[in-house]
């Protein structure tokens, strides 16, 4: 076997921070070259000018909030009142000359309900539209609708327009159109022919299909399997009743894509159904914004084809410039592409349209944290906790951000202790991570008692099993005999998973870590490098970063300090969940902690932060 002499200098801001000269085995040359290329590609990605993917809005356009229409009928009709609000706002969202704040901006369970004018003033708006609906099913076979609506100027409470109509259910689209036209006419916004078509749209002539569609929408975007299955059931009925109901096909496609992406059903048929429904919507109406959005989710969630996903979302945004969900989705795709500032701009645009949508603000917080704007991320996390105190994830994000910011172990622990008492298995995982960070290995094992056998970490893009966690805990705590069975079980499980899912980088990354902990150097490096090859930063800036950090940990544990430091530098040079503070405190870096190259890297990045 021939060896090759290699001189390698690592430059940062004009100075060499890591240098190597000597003979390198050919098997070690490849990762050096790969890392250099990743750094170069990342630098190019940061400097290359990109075309804007969504329309820029004039900040001086009038801004309106549509308050959810009150349901005056029976409680089971609440979905119908909500749908009237949604369908009206969907029409208005197509008007470029109107600034828009969606119905989700107002919490329905406020302990002290605010008036429409108060809400408008708090959000800095010009107009508020509100109303009520009563669906009288017993009046006669036509099922009468009683709809009242009112457009009000926020500055002085003047009612610019109000209306009360009694119409049969079959005229629901005419009611929505009348309200939308009244809004743009009384505010004085000009509309072009495309916008007028959106205001006057009639998605179906089959009222039974439309009701099934509305019932399905009530369960869409849930994260409860039973509700997602109900959404599928109702939407499937809608498209059977009216095969040309394009919007229903699009909603069905999105439901399929969500179930696939979030691991409710990873069967190939689920993804095929998502594609078929999106394609059917497109075949019926190639210009339908909902159709482009559905295709966007199929490419994003189903295929991880971020270029095509962004193209579809961009088409949807130009047709629907006031749809916050589209802008949030654009932001999520842009950060996968490493276009971080554009991602932040898109998420901020979505948040401005839904200032109380905690999911969007949490996505914004996580993005800010990844680009190491920790102060802004902390404030965003605190805002989410105010809006959704019963959700565990803003606490988890806040705890992680505090650790990244300054290594505040006590602050992170206090935040996790304040989490609501729910999702015990997921909480156990995050409490385990915190305990390991504190080097409290007994506490870490206690936290694992509540954790499921297979753990999904939606923050880190890694796959972790309880047996691997127990193995890690024993090795870090210098109790290898006590963790021998757990290590064996972890390797066995992950090797089987690799056979089943050979293209899943998360499996390779976890297996590489298991091999590293158990002393299989060759297997560890091979699996860790395979994860990075399957999902490099240049293809996925978020997942790729996670696998790069895992590869660095693998190198550290298999006595490759040079490669570990080099890989850490690459990870620190790109956005992600790593900082000088976590490098300084995380026990996973202990094998190289005293290496002078690691210490130099630590000093360099500590001074930057």
N, C-alpha and C positions, 0 to 999 in steps of 0.2 A: 504494500500500500504506500503510495507516494504522499508526501506532505508538502504543503505550500507555505512559503513565508508571506506574512500579511502585516501590513502597517495600517492601523486604523485609528483615526483621531475623531473624537466626537466634539463638534463645535457648537457653542451656544452663545449668541450675542457677541460674537467676535473673539471668543476665547475657547481653547481646548479644555474640556472638562473631563473627558475620559479618553485615555490613550492606550493602545495596545500594539506591541510589536513582537513578533515571534512566529513560531510555526503553529499552524492551525490545521487540524485534521479536516479533510475535505467535507466530512459530514457536518462540520460546524460552519463552513463557509456560507451555506445557503441561508441560514437564519440571519447572518450578518447582512447579506445582500438584500434579503426581504425587508429587514427593518429599515435599511437606508432608503429603499424605494418607497416604503410607507411614509417615512418622514418627508421625502421630496414631494410625494403625491399630496400629502396633507397640506404642505406649504402652498402648492399650486392651487389647491381647493380654496385656500383662504384668500388668495389674491386674485383669482379669476373673476372677472365681472360676469354676473349672471343677469339674464333678463328677468324683470319682475313677473311673478306668477299669478298675481291677483291685482284687481283694479285698485288704484289709489283714489280715495274719496276726498272731495273738497271738505275741509273742516268746517266751512261756514254753512253747509246745507242744514235745513231744519231737521231736528231730531224728534222722533216720536216713540212713545212706549205704548204697546198694546197690553192693557191689563187683562188678565184672564177673565173671560165672560163668566158671570155668576150662573150657576145651575139652579133654577127655580123649580125643577122637577124632582123626581125621586132620586135617591142616591145612586142607584144603578145607572142613571143617565149622565153621571158626571163626565164620563168619557166623551159624550156627545158635545157637551158644553166646551170641554177642553179642545175638542177637534174643531169647533167653530172658530175658536181663537187661533189655533194653529193654522188652519186653512186660510184665514184672513191674513195673518201675518206672512204666510208663504207668498201670497199675491203681492203684498206690499214690499216684500224682500227683493222683488225683481226691479224695483224703481231706483235707479241710480241717483236721482236727485233728492233722495230722502235718506237721512241718517236714521238708524234703526236700533232700538233696544228691544230684545225679544221678551216674550212672556215669561221665560225662565228667570228673568231678572228680579222677579218679585216673589218672595217666599209666601206660600199660601198658609203657613201655620204660624204667622207672626202672633206673638202673645198680645200685642197692641196694634191692631190693624190700622194702617195709615190710609188717608184719603188719596185719591188719584193725584190731586194737585201736590200734596206733600211728597209723594213718591217722585213726581216729575221734578220738583225743586231739588230734592236730594240727589238725583242723578244728573242734574244740569240739562234737562230736556226742555223742548219748546212746546210739545203737544202730548196729550194723553188721550187714547181711545179706550173706552170701557163699555160695558154693556151686560146684558143678561139674556138667558134663553130658557124657554119652557117648551118641552116636547110633550105635547098632549096626544098620547097614543089612543085615547078612548073617545076623542071628539067625533071622529068619523073615520072611515077607511083611509082617507088621505093623510091621516096623522098630522095634525096641524102643528106648526112651529110659531111660537110667539117670541119675537126677537126685538129687544130694545138696544140701541147703540147711541153713543154720544162722543163727540170730538170736542175737547176742551183745550183752551190755551192756558199754559201753565202760569205765565207771568201774572195774570189777574183773575184767573178762574172763569173767563168768558167761555160760554158754550157756543162754539162756532156752528155746530150742526148736531141735530139729534133726530132720531127716527124710531118709529115703532111699527113693525109689520106683523101681519098674521098671514102665513103662507103655508101651503102643503109641503111636506117633506121633499117632494120632487123638485121644488124650487130652491133647495138649499144652496146650489151654486150661484143662482141669481142673487140670493141674499148676500153671499160673500162678495160677489162682484160689486153690488151696489154700495156696500160699506167701503170697499177699497177705493172705488171711484170717488165717493164722497170725501174721503180723506185727502186724496191728491188734489181734488178740485178746490176744496176749501183752504187748503194750505197754499195752493198756488204752484204746484209742481207740474211741470210739463212732462208728458210721457211720449215716447216714440212708439212706433207700430209694434215692435217686439214686446215692449212693456205693456201695451194695451192688450195684446194677446194673453199675456200672463195674468192680467187683472180679470180677463173674461174667460179664463180656462174652464172647461167642463171635463173632468177626467173620465167620467163614465156616465152612461145613461141608465145603468142598472142600480137602483137604489138598494137592493138587497146586497149586491156586491159591495157597494159603498159602505154600508153598515158593517159588513164583515171586515172591510179594510180598516175602518175606524176602530173596531174592537181589537184588531191585530196591532194597530199602532200603540194602543194603550199598554201593551206588553213588550213592545220592541225596546231595545237598548236597556233591558234589564240584565242583571247578572245572577239571576235565579233560573236554573235550568227549567223548572216547571213553567215559568212565565215565558221563557223563550220558546218552549214547545207550544204554548197557547198561541203565541204570536204566529208561529208557523202554521198552526191549524187554521186560524182565522184568515190569514193572508192567502193560504192555499185555496180556501173556499172562495175567496174574492176573485181569484184569477180563473177558477173553474166557472164561476157564474158569469164572468165577463173576460174572456181570453184576451181581449184587446185593452185591458185596464193596465196601462203602462206603469203608472205610479205604484200600483200594487205589486207588479212584478219587481220593480226596483226595491221596494221595501222588503219583499221576500228574499231577494238576493242579499241585501245587507244583513238580514237576520241569519241567513246561512253562513255568511262570511264571519260574522261575530262568533257564532258557535264554533266554527273551525279554529279561528285565531286564539280564542281564549280556552281552548282545550275541552270544550263541552262535547265535541264530536270531531275527531281528527280523521275520520274515514274519508277516503278519496271521493266517495259519492257525495259527501257534504259539500266539498269544494266544487265538484262538477255541477251540483244543483245551484250553487251561488253563481257560477259562470253562465249557466243556461238561463236563469231568471234575469240576470243583468243584460244578456244578449237579447232576450225577448223584449225587454223594455226598450232597448236601443233600436231593435227592428221596427217596433211600433212607432217610435218617435225619436229620431236620431238627435234632436235638439233638446230633449227633455233634461233639465238640470238634475232631477232625481236619478235619471238613468246614468248620467255621467258620474254622479256621486257614488252610485252602486258599483259601477265599473272601477272607480277609484279604490273602493274598499276591497274589491276582489283582487286587484293587483297588489294593493298594500298588504292586506292581511293574508290573502291566500297564496300569492306568488312571490311576495317580497320584491316585486319589481317596482322600485320606487320612482323610476323615470316615467313609466306608463301611469302609475297611480297619480303622480303630480300633474301629468298632462290632463287626465280626466277631471281631477279636482279643480284645476285651473279653468277648464271649460265651464264647469258648474259655477265657479265663483263669478265669472264674467256674465253669466246669465242670471245669477242670483247674488248680487253684490252685497246683500244684507243678511246672508245666512250664516250665523255664527258657527254652526257645526261644520260647514265647509271650510271656513277659515281655520278652525281648530285642527281639522284633518290635514290641511295644507301644512300647518306648523309642525305636526307630528312627522310628516313625510320629510320635510326640509331638514329636520334635525337628524333623521336617519342618513341623509345625504351629506351631513357635515356642514350644511349652510345655516350656521347657528344663529347669526343675527337676523337673517330673514325668518327663521323659525320663531324667534322671539317676537318679531314684528307681527307675524301672522297670529300668534297666540294672544298678543296684546290687543290686536284688532278684534279677535273673537271675544276676549274678556270685556272690551268696551261695549260690545253688543249684548253681553250677558254678564253684567257686573256682579251678579250673585251666583253664578254657575261655578260651584266649587271644583268640579272636575277640570274645567279649563284652567282655572287659577293654579290648581295643583300641577298640571302639566307645565304651566309657565314656571312654577317654583322649581320643579325638577330640572328644567332646561337651564334656568339661571344658576342652579347649583352646579350643574355639569360644566358650565363655562366659567365657574369659580367666581361668580358675582354673589358671594355668600350673603352679604348684608341684605340685598334685594330678595334673595331666596328665602331668608329667615322671615322677612316681613310678609312675603306671599304665603308662606306656610301658616303663619299666625292668622292671617286673614281667612284661610281655608278652615282652620280650627274654629273660628268664630261662626262661619257659615255652616259647617258640618261637624259639630262636636262629637257625633256618634260614629264617625268614620275613623278607623285606626290609621289610615295611610298618611294623612297630614302630620300625625305625630311621628310616624316612622321617618318621613322625609325630613321633618324638622330635626329629629335626633341625629340623623346622618349628616345633615348640613352643619350642625354644630360641631360634630366630630371633624368634618372636613375643614371647617373654618379655623378652629384653633385647638382641636383635640380635646374639647371640653367633655371629658368622660362623665363628670357629675351632672352637667347640664343635660347631656343626652339621656342619662339615666332618669333624671327628674321628668323629662318629657315622656319617656316610655311608661313611667309609673302613672302618668296622668291619662293614659289611653283608656277608652271605654272598655268595659268588661264584655268583649265579644270577640268572635273569630279566634278562639283559644289556640287552635293549631298554628295559625299564621302568627299570632302574637308570640307563641313559644319560640318560633324560628328567629324573630327579631330580638327577643330577649336573650336567646342563645348567642347571637352575634355580639350583642352588647357585653355579655358576660365574658366571652372570649377576649374581646377588646380590653376588658378590665383584668384579664388573666385570672378570673375567678372560675376555675374549671369545674369545681363542684357545683357552683351555681349554674354553669352552662349545662351540665348534665341534668340538673333539676328542670331547667327550662325545656329540655328535649322531651320530657315525659309527656307533654301535651301535643307534641308535633306528630303529624302523620308520617307514614313510612316514606312517601315521596313528597318533597317540598318544592313548591313553585315559588320562585322569587320574582315578582313582576318588576322589581326595581333593578336587579342586577343582571337579568338575562342569563342566569346560570341555572343549571339543574343540580339540586342538592338532595341527597337522600338522608334519612335519619341515621342510617348505619354509617354513612360517610361523615356526618357530623360527629357521631360518637367516636369514630376512628380519629378524626382531626383533634377532638378534645383530648383523647388519651395521649396522642403523640405530642401535642403542644404542651400538655401537662406533665410530660416525661413519665407517663405510665403506660408504656407500650404493651406490657403483658395484659393489662386490664382491658385493652381495646383490641386485642388480637382478633377475636371473633367478629367484632364490628368491622374491622378493616377487611377481613376475608369476605364478609357478606357484601360490603360495599363494592369491592372489585368484581365479585361474581355477578351482582345485579347489573352493574354498569357495563360489563362485558356482554351480557345478554342484550342489554338495551342497544349497544352498538351494533349487534347483529341485526336487530330489528330496525333500527333507525341509523344506518351508516352515514346518512347525510346531515344529521343533526349536530351542529357544532357544540351545543350545550352538553351533549352526552360525551363527546370527545374531551372537552375541557374538564368535566367532572372526573372522568376516568383517568386523565392525565394527573390530576391532583391526587387521586387515590393511589395511583402507581408511585407517585413521588413520596407520599407518606409512608408507603410500605417498602421503599427502597429499590423499586424497579426503575432504574435510571433510563434505560433505553426506551422502555414502554412509555414512561412519563413524557419524555421529550417528544416522542413520535405522536402521541395523542394530543399533547398541548399544541404542537405545531400544526397538526391536522385541523384543530378547531379554528386557528387563525387563518389557515388556508381556505376553509369553508366559508368563513365570515370575516374577511379583512376589514379594517377601518375604511378603506377606500370603497367598499361595497355597502357597509352598514356602520356608520360612525358610532352608533350606540352599542349594539351587540359586539361589534368588532373590538371596541375598547375593552369591554369586559373580558373577552377571551385573551386579549393581549396582557391584561393584568394577571390573569390566571397563569399564562405562560411564564411571566416573570416570576411568579411564586414557585412554579415548578422548577425553573432554573435555579432559584435560590436553594431549594430543598435537595436538589440532586448534585450540589457542589459545582455549579457553573456560575460563579459570582460575576464574571465578566459579562456573560450573556444576560444575566439577571439585571445588572445595572443598566446595560444598554437598552433592554426592553422597558425597564421602568422609565428611562428618560423619554422614550417614544410615547409611553402612556401619559407622562406628565406634560408632554409637548402638545397634547391634543385634549379636548374636553372630555371629562369623564369623572367617575366616582373615585378619585384618588387625589391626595394632596400631600404636602410636606408634613402636615400634622398627623395624618394617618400613617404615613411611612414611618414616622418617628415612634408611633405607639402600637401599631399592629404587630402582634407576636409572630405573624406569618413571615415577617422579614428578619426574624432573629438570626437565621443561619448566616446572613451576610451583613449583619448590623455593624460589625467591627471592621469590615472591609473598607479601606481608605477611599475607594472609588464610590462606595455607597455613602460614606460620610460626606464626601465632597458634593455629591449630588444633593444630599439633604441640606447642606449649608446653602447651596446655590438657590434652591427653590424656597427655603425658609426665608431668605433675604427678599425674594420676590414677593412673598405673601405678607 
